Amino acid sequence: MSQRCDQCRSKIRGTPHRTYTGRILCERCNDRLTGATAGAIVGGGLPNMISTAGWYQRAKKAMRPRSRG
C-alpha cells in the first residue's frame, strides 16, 4: 500500500516523515515545513518563514549527490 502526502497528496517514494501533529509528509513538504519552522523561530513574521523555507529547500537540493548517467 502506497502512502500519500497529507500536504500535496503526491505518492510518497522512500521514507515518509511524520510530524508532531501526526501528519505524514513527503520529503519536499517536510523540507518546506522544516524551513518555515526555522524562519518562525528566528523571528520576522510570515515573510521570514516563507523565505527561509525556500532557502532551506534549495540548499538541501544543492547538497544532494547528483546521479551520473
Summary of the structure (lengths in Angstrom):
residues: 69
radius of gyration: 13.5
end to end distance: 30.5
largest distance: 42.7
contacts: 159
relative contact order: 0.14
helix: 51%
strand: 9%
